[in-house]
Amino acid sequence: MVKKSFIENGFEDLKNKLKSIFNAENKETGFEDLKNKLKSIFNAENKETSEIVSDNLPVILRTDDRPIRNIGYSILFVMIGVFGTWSYIAPIGSSSLASGVVAVKTHRKTIQHLEGGIVDSISVRDGDYVNSGATLLTLDSTQVKAQIEIFSGQYISLAAIDARLTAERTESNEIKFPDTFKDLNDSRVQEAIQGQQQIFIARGDSHKGEINLLSQRVKQLGLKITGLKTQQKSKRRLLGSYAEEISDIKELLAEGFADKQRLRELQRQHTMTQGDIASLTTEVASAQMQQGETELEIVQTTRKFQEQIATQSEEVNAELFSINEQLIVAVDKAERSIIKAPVSGFILGMATHTDGGVVMPGSPILDIVPEDEELIVTAQVALMDIDKVVVGTSAEIRFSAFSSKTTPVMEGRVKTISADTLTDPVTGMPFYEAVIELTPESTQKLGGLVLIPGMPAEVLINTGKRTFFEYLVQPLSDAFSRSFIEE
C-alpha cells in the first residue's frame, strides 16, 4: 500500500507540476522546480520508497542508449567482417543447369519403309516385346509379285536364248542351259528350253545347208578345172603332133614328094589347136576364179553367221543384265514388304493400327527401344554455358519422375558434346547437346527403380568453383569490360 500510494502521490504531484509549468508565464522557473522535485524523490530517506522509485522511474527517465547502440554496432561490424572474409575466401561450386531426357545409348530404332504401301496385316502392338527378326508388319505385295512374274519370265527366256547363242558361237552340237534352270519349278523353263532347241536345230540346219551348197559348188568347179586342164594337155600333145607333121611335110615338099595343100591344112589345124588351148586356159582361169569366190563366200557366210550371233548375244546380255537388276529390285521389294525387327526390344509409337491403312514412303511406322542397352542422358546446354562445359566434366542428375525424398542424386560424366548448335523442335531455341553417361555406382543406387527412355531429367553440370565475392562482382566486371569503348 505504501508503494502504491507513493507512486500515485508522486505521479499526481508531477502531473500538477507540469500543468502549473504550462500555465505559468515564467516556464524556466517551473522547469527548475520540476528538476528539484525529481531530485527530492531520488534522495528520499525512505529506502522502500527509494527502491520503488528506482525500479520504475528509469524506464521513463533514462534517455542515454549509446551503450546499447555501441554493442549493436559492434555485433553488426563483426558479422559484416566475417561475411566479407567468407565471401572473398570460401569457394562455391558453379554449375550449369540443363534439362535432359533419358535415352538409349545406341538410340531407339525407328522403323520406316522406303516405298510405303498398303498395310496387309499388323503383328504387334504398342508395348509388345519382339525378338530380332520377328515380323512387325506386312504390306500388300500384289503388284510387286506380278512384276516378279513378268521379270522372271523375261529372264528365263533371255537366259535360254543366251545359252543357245553360246552353243552356236562355239559350234557345239547341243545347248548347255544354266544350272539354275534345274532348280526352277516353272513350266516356262521347259517351254524356253524346247523353243530354243528347235531354233538351234533350225538355224544350224540352215547354216549347214548353205555351207554345204557352196562347198558342192566349189567341188564342181574343181572338177571342171581338172577336166579343162586335161583337155589342155590333150590339145598340147595334138599341137606337138601337128608341128612334127608340118615339119615332115615341109621336107617332103622341098623334095617334091608332098602336096602343098596338105601342108596348109595341117598348119590350119595347128593354129586351131593353139586357139583351143588358149580357150581352155581362159576357162580354167574363170573356173578357178569362181571356185575362189565360192570359197570366199563360204568364209563370209560363216563370218556373217558368227557376227549375227555376237550381235544378238550382246543385245541379249544387255537385256539379261537389265532384267536381272529389275528382278533383284522386285524381289528385294517383295522381301521388304514383310517388315521385320532389326533388334530385340519393346514396341513404341505405333503410327498405324488398321489393316488396309496406307504407309507413306519414308514415314515412321514405329520405334523399337532396344533391350538391355546402356542408358544415357542427353542434356540441352545453354549457349552461354558451352564454354565451361567440356568432355569429362562431372554432373549431377535428378529424375523428376521419382520422389526426391527417396531417390538419391545420380552422378555422371559428360561423354560427348555436339560440334554445333541444334534447335529444339518445340521451343525453337538453339542449344548444344551433351551426352552424359551414368557412373556404375550411381546406377546401383537406383535399387528397384527402373529408368525408362524418354524420362525427363534435371542435370547440373559442374563448371568449376568461384567465391561469392566473384559471383557478385562478375556482372559489374562484365559491364565495365564493355564500357569505355570508343566507337
C-alpha positions in Angstrom: 0.0 0.0 0.0 2.9 2.3 0.7 4.4 1.6 -2.8 1.1 2.2 -4.4 0.3 5.4 -2.5 3.8 6.7 -3.0 3.7 6.1 -6.8 0.2 7.6 -7.1 1.1 10.7 -5.0 4.4 11.2 -6.9 2.8 11.0 -10.3 -0.1 13.2 -9.1 2.4 15.8 -7.9 4.3 15.6 -11.3 1.1 15.9 -13.1 0.1 19.0 -11.2 3.6 20.4 -11.6 3.5 20.0 -15.4 0.2 21.7 -15.6 1.4 24.6 -13.5 4.5 24.9 -15.8 2.5 25.1 -19.0 0.1 27.6 -17.3 2.8 29.7 -15.7 4.2 32.8 -17.5 7.8 32.0 -16.4 8.3 28.5 -17.7 12.0 28.4 -16.8 11.2 28.7 -13.1 8.6 25.9 -13.5 11.2 23.6 -15.1 13.7 24.3 -12.3 11.1 23.4 -9.7 10.4 20.2 -11.6 14.1 19.4 -11.5 14.3 19.9 -7.8 11.2 17.8 -7.2 12.8 14.9 -9.1 16.0 15.3 -7.0 14.0 15.1 -3.8 12.4 11.9 -5.0 15.7 10.2 -5.7 17.3 11.4 -2.5 14.4 10.4 -0.2 15.4 8.8 3.1 12.7 6.3 2.9 14.6 3.2 1.5 11.4 1.4 0.5 10.2 4.4 -1.3 13.6 4.9 -3.0 13.7 1.3 -4.2 10.2 1.7 -5.7 11.2 4.9 -7.4 14.5 3.3 -8.7 12.6 0.3 -10.0 10.1 2.3 -12.0 11.3 5.7 -13.0 14.4 4.7 -15.1 12.0 3.2 -17.7 10.7 6.6 -18.2 13.6 8.8 -17.5 16.7 7.1 -18.8 17.4 8.5 -22.4 21.1 7.7 -23.0 21.1 4.5 -25.2 24.7 4.8 -26.6 26.0 1.7 -24.8 23.3 -0.4 -26.4 23.9 1.1 -29.8 27.6 0.6 -29.5 27.0 -3.1 -28.7 24.7 -3.4 -31.7 27.1 -1.7 -34.0 29.9 -3.9 -32.8 27.9 -7.1 -33.5 26.9 -5.7 -36.9 30.5 -4.8 -37.8 31.8 -8.3 -36.7 29.1 -10.0 -38.8 29.9 -7.9 -41.8 33.6 -8.6 -41.4 33.1 -12.4 -41.0 30.7 -12.4 -44.0 33.0 -10.4 -46.2 36.0 -12.6 -45.3 34.0 -15.7 -46.1 32.7 -14.3 -49.4 36.2 -13.5 -50.5 37.9 -16.7 -49.4 35.4 -19.6 -49.4 34.9 -21.2 -52.8 31.4 -22.1 -54.0 30.7 -24.7 -56.7 29.4 -23.4 -60.0 27.1 -25.4 -62.2 25.2 -25.2 -65.4 21.6 -26.2 -65.2 20.2 -28.1 -68.2 17.1 -30.0 -69.0 17.6 -33.6 -70.2 16.0 -36.8 -71.1 16.9 -40.5 -70.7 17.8 -42.1 -73.9 19.3 -45.4 -75.2 23.0 -45.2 -75.9 22.5 -46.7 -79.3 19.3 -44.7 -79.8 15.9 -46.3 -80.3 15.4 -47.8 -83.8 12.8 -46.0 -85.9 11.2 -48.4 -88.5 10.4 -46.9 -91.9 9.7 -48.2 -95.4 11.3 -46.8 -98.5 8.3 -47.1 -100.9 5.4 -47.3 -98.4 2.3 -49.2 -99.4 -1.0 -50.7 -98.1 -1.0 -52.5 -94.8 -1.9 -56.1 -95.2 -1.5 -57.3 -91.6 -0.2 -56.0 -88.3 1.6 -58.4 -86.0 2.5 -56.2 -83.0 1.0 -53.5 -80.7 2.5 -50.8 -78.5 4.4 -52.2 -75.6 4.9 -55.7 -77.1 8.3 -57.3 -76.8 9.8 -58.6 -80.0 12.9 -60.6 -80.9 15.3 -59.6 -83.6 13.9 -60.8 -87.0 10.3 -61.0 -85.8 7.6 -59.9 -88.2 6.2 -56.5 -87.3 4.1 -55.5 -90.3 3.2 -56.9 -93.7 2.5 -54.7 -96.7 0.4 -55.8 -99.7 2.7 -57.3 -102.3 0.3 -58.0 -105.2 1.8 -55.5 -107.6 5.4 -56.5 -106.8 4.6 -60.2 -107.2 3.2 -59.5 -110.6 6.3 -57.7 -111.6 8.4 -60.6 -110.3 6.4 -63.0 -112.6 6.9 -60.7 -115.6 10.6 -60.2 -115.0 11.1 -63.9 -114.2 9.6 -65.0 -117.5 11.7 -62.5 -119.4 14.8 -63.6 -117.5 14.1 -67.3 -118.3 13.6 -66.6 -122.0 16.7 -64.4 -122.3 18.8 -66.9 -120.4 17.7 -69.7 -122.7 18.5 -67.5 -125.8 21.9 -66.7 -124.4 22.6 -70.4 -123.9 21.6 -71.2 -127.5 23.7 -68.3 -128.9 26.7 -69.6 -126.8 26.3 -73.1 -128.3 26.1 -71.6 -131.9 29.1 -69.4 -131.3 31.2 -72.4 -130.1 29.7 -74.6 -132.8 28.6 -77.1 -130.2 26.2 -79.9 -131.1 23.9 -79.2 -128.1 22.8 -76.4 -125.9 24.1 -76.2 -122.3 21.4 -74.4 -120.3 22.2 -72.7 -116.9 22.2 -75.0 -113.8 19.7 -72.7 -112.2 17.0 -74.0 -114.7 17.2 -77.3 -112.9 16.2 -75.7 -109.6 13.3 -73.7 -111.1 9.9 -75.5 -110.8 8.4 -73.4 -113.6 6.7 -74.6 -116.7 8.1 -71.6 -118.5 11.6 -73.1 -118.2 10.7 -76.2 -120.2 8.9 -74.1 -122.8 12.0 -71.9 -123.2 14.3 -74.9 -123.4 12.2 -76.6 -126.1 11.8 -73.4 -128.1 15.5 -72.6 -128.1 16.4 -76.2 -129.0 14.1 -76.0 -132.0 15.6 -72.7 -133.1 19.1 -74.1 -132.6 18.4 -77.1 -134.8 16.6 -75.0 -137.5 19.4 -72.3 -137.6 22.1 -74.9 -137.6 20.5 -76.9 -140.5 20.0 -73.7 -142.4 23.6 -72.6 -141.9 25.0 -76.0 -142.7 22.8 -76.3 -145.8 24.1 -73.1 -147.1 27.7 -74.0 -146.4 27.2 -77.5 -148.0 25.7 -75.9 -151.1 28.6 -73.6 -151.5 31.0 -76.4 -150.8 29.4 -78.5 -153.5 29.8 -75.7 -155.9 33.5 -75.4 -155.0 33.8 -79.1 -155.6 32.1 -78.9 -159.0 34.3 -76.1 -160.1 37.3 -78.1 -159.0 36.2 -81.0 -161.2 35.6 -78.6 -164.1 39.0 -77.2 -163.7 40.5 -80.7 -163.7 38.7 -81.5 -166.9 39.8 -78.4 -168.6 43.4 -79.0 -167.7 43.1 -82.5 -169.1 41.8 -81.1 -172.3 44.7 -78.6 -172.3 47.2 -81.5 -172.0 45.5 -83.3 -174.9 45.5 -80.3 -177.1 49.1 -79.6 -176.4 50.0 -83.1 -177.4 47.9 -82.7 -180.5 49.6 -79.4 -181.2 53.0 -81.1 -180.9 51.9 -83.8 -183.3 50.8 -81.2 -185.8 54.1 -79.4 -185.5 56.1 -82.6 -186.2 53.8 -83.5 -189.2 54.2 -80.0 -190.6 58.0 -80.3 -190.3 57.9 -83.6 -192.2 55.6 -82.3 -194.9 57.9 -79.3 -195.4 60.9 -81.7 -196.0 58.9 -83.8 -198.4 57.5 -80.7 -200.2 61.1 -79.5 -200.7 62.0 -82.8 -202.3 58.8 -82.8 -204.4 57.1 -85.7 -202.8 54.3 -83.9 -200.9 51.2 -81.8 -201.7 51.4 -78.2 -200.7 47.7 -78.1 -199.9 48.2 -80.8 -197.3 50.8 -78.6 -195.6 48.3 -75.7 -195.4 45.6 -77.9 -194.0 48.0 -79.1 -191.2 49.0 -75.5 -190.5 45.3 -74.5 -190.1 44.7 -77.4 -187.7 47.8 -76.4 -185.7 46.6 -72.9 -185.4 43.1 -74.1 -184.4 44.6 -76.3 -181.7 46.5 -73.3 -180.3 43.2 -71.4 -180.2 41.6 -74.3 -178.3 44.4 -74.4 -175.8 44.1 -70.7 -175.2 40.3 -71.0 -174.8 40.8 -73.9 -172.3 43.3 -71.8 -170.4 40.7 -69.0 -170.1 38.0 -71.4 -169.0 40.4 -72.8 -166.3 41.1 -69.4 -165.1 37.5 -68.5 -165.0 36.6 -71.7 -163.1 39.4 -71.1 -160.6 38.1 -67.6 -160.1 34.6 -68.9 -159.5 36.0 -71.5 -157.1 37.8 -68.9 -155.1 34.8 -66.7 -155.0 32.7 -69.6 -153.7 35.2 -70.4 -151.1 35.3 -66.8 -150.0 31.5 -66.8 -149.9 31.7 -69.8 -147.5 34.0 -67.9 -145.3 31.8 -64.8 -145.5 28.7 -66.8 -144.8 30.3 -68.3 -141.7 31.6 -65.0 -140.5 28.3 -63.3 -141.1 26.6 -66.0 -139.1 29.1 -65.6 -136.2 28.7 -61.8 -136.4 24.9 -62.2 -136.1 25.4 -64.5 -133.2 27.8 -62.0 -131.5 25.4 -59.0 -132.1 22.4 -61.0 -130.8 24.4 -62.2 -127.8 25.5 -58.7 -126.9 21.9 -57.5 -127.1 20.6 -60.4 -125.1 23.3 -60.0 -122.4 22.4 -56.3 -122.1 18.7 -57.1 -121.8 19.5 -60.0 -119.4 21.5 -57.7 -117.2 18.8 -55.1 -117.1 16.1 -57.7 -116.4 18.2 -59.3 -113.7 18.7 -55.9 -112.0 14.9 -55.3 -112.2 14.2 -58.7 -110.9 16.6 -58.2 -107.9 14.9 -54.9 -107.1 11.5 -56.5 -107.3 12.5 -59.5 -105.2 14.1 -57.1 -102.6 10.9 -55.0 -102.6 8.8 -58.1 -102.1 11.0 -59.2 -99.2 10.8 -55.8 -97.6 7.0 -55.9 -97.8 7.5 -58.1 -94.7 8.8 -55.6 -92.2 10.9 -57.3 -89.5 12.5 -56.1 -86.2 16.2 -55.3 -86.6 16.8 -55.7 -82.9 15.2 -57.2 -79.8 13.2 -54.7 -77.8 9.9 -53.1 -76.9 7.5 -51.6 -79.5 6.8 -47.9 -79.1 4.9 -45.2 -81.0 2.9 -47.3 -83.5 1.8 -44.9 -86.3 -0.7 -47.3 -88.0 -3.2 -49.6 -86.3 -5.5 -50.7 -89.1 -5.3 -53.4 -91.8 -5.7 -51.7 -95.1 -4.1 -48.4 -93.9 -1.6 -46.6 -96.0 2.1 -46.2 -95.0 3.6 -43.2 -96.7 7.1 -43.6 -98.2 9.8 -42.9 -95.6 7.4 -42.1 -92.8 8.0 -43.5 -89.3 5.9 -46.7 -88.7 7.0 -47.5 -85.2 10.0 -47.4 -82.8 11.8 -50.2 -81.1 13.6 -49.5 -77.8 16.5 -52.0 -77.6 16.5 -54.3 -74.7 19.4 -54.3 -72.1 21.1 -51.3 -73.8 23.0 -48.9 -71.8 21.0 -45.7 -70.9 22.4 -42.2 -71.2 21.1 -38.7 -70.5 21.0 -36.2 -73.3 21.0 -32.6 -71.9 20.3 -29.3 -73.6 23.2 -27.0 -72.6 22.5 -23.2 -73.0 24.7 -21.3 -75.4 26.1 -19.1 -72.7 27.4 -22.1 -70.7 29.0 -24.1 -73.5 32.5 -22.5 -72.9 32.5 -24.0 -69.4 31.2 -27.5 -70.3 33.9 -29.9 -71.5 34.1 -33.6 -72.1 34.8 -35.4 -68.8 33.1 -32.8 -66.7 31.1 -34.4 -63.8 27.4 -33.8 -63.5 24.6 -34.4 -61.0 21.3 -35.8 -62.3 17.9 -35.7 -60.7 14.9 -37.6 -62.2 11.7 -35.6 -61.7 9.6 -38.7 -62.2 11.0 -40.2 -59.0 10.4 -38.9 -55.5 13.2 -36.5 -54.5 13.0 -37.8 -50.9 13.7 -41.4 -51.7 15.8 -41.1 -54.9 19.4 -40.1 -54.5 21.2 -37.7 -56.8 22.8 -39.6 -59.6 26.3 -38.9 -60.8 27.6 -38.9 -64.3 30.2 -37.5 -66.7 29.9 -35.7 -70.0 30.8 -38.1 -72.7 30.3 -36.0 -75.8 29.2 -32.5 -76.8 27.7 -31.7 -80.2 30.0 -29.9 -82.6 27.4 -27.3 -83.4 24.1 -26.0 -82.1 20.8 -27.9 -82.5 17.3 -26.5 -82.5 14.6 -27.6 -80.1 11.6 -28.6 -82.4 9.1 -27.4 -79.7 10.5 -24.1 -78.5 12.7 -23.3 -81.5 15.6 -22.4 -79.1 19.1 -23.3 -80.1 21.2 -25.5 -77.7 24.3 -27.7 -77.5 23.6 -31.4 -76.9 25.7 -33.0 -74.2 25.6 -36.8 -73.7 26.1 -37.8 -70.1 26.9 -41.4 -69.0 25.8 -42.5 -65.6 28.5 -44.0 -63.4 28.1 -47.6 -62.3 28.0 -46.6 -58.7 25.0 -44.3 -59.4 23.2 -47.0 -61.3 23.4 -49.3 -58.2 21.8 -46.5 -56.1 18.6 -46.8 -58.0 17.7 -50.1 -56.3 14.4 -51.3 -57.6 13.7 -48.1 -59.6 13.9 -48.5 -63.4 15.0 -45.8 -65.8 12.9 -45.7 -69.0 13.9 -44.0 -72.2 12.1 -40.6 -72.6 12.1 -40.0 -68.8 12.8 -36.3 -68.0 15.9 -35.3 -66.0 17.4 -32.2 -64.4 21.1 -32.0 -65.0 23.6 -29.9 -63.1 26.9 -29.9 -64.9 29.8 -28.8 -62.7 31.6 -25.9 -64.4 34.1 -25.1 -61.7 34.4 -23.1 -58.4 34.4 -19.4 -57.6 33.9 -17.3 -54.4 30.7 -15.5 -53.5 32.6 -12.2 -54.0 33.5 -13.2 -57.6 29.9 -14.1 -58.1 28.7 -10.7 -57.0 31.4 -8.8 -58.9 31.1 -10.7 -62.1 28.2 -8.7 -63.6 30.0 -5.4 -62.7 33.2 -6.6 -64.3 31.4 -7.7 -67.4 29.6 -4.4 -67.6 32.9 -2.5 -67.2 34.6 -4.6 -69.8 32.0 -3.4 -72.3 32.2 0.2 -71.2 34.7 2.9 -72.1 34.9 1.6 -75.7 35.3 4.3 -78.3 33.2 3.9 -81.4 
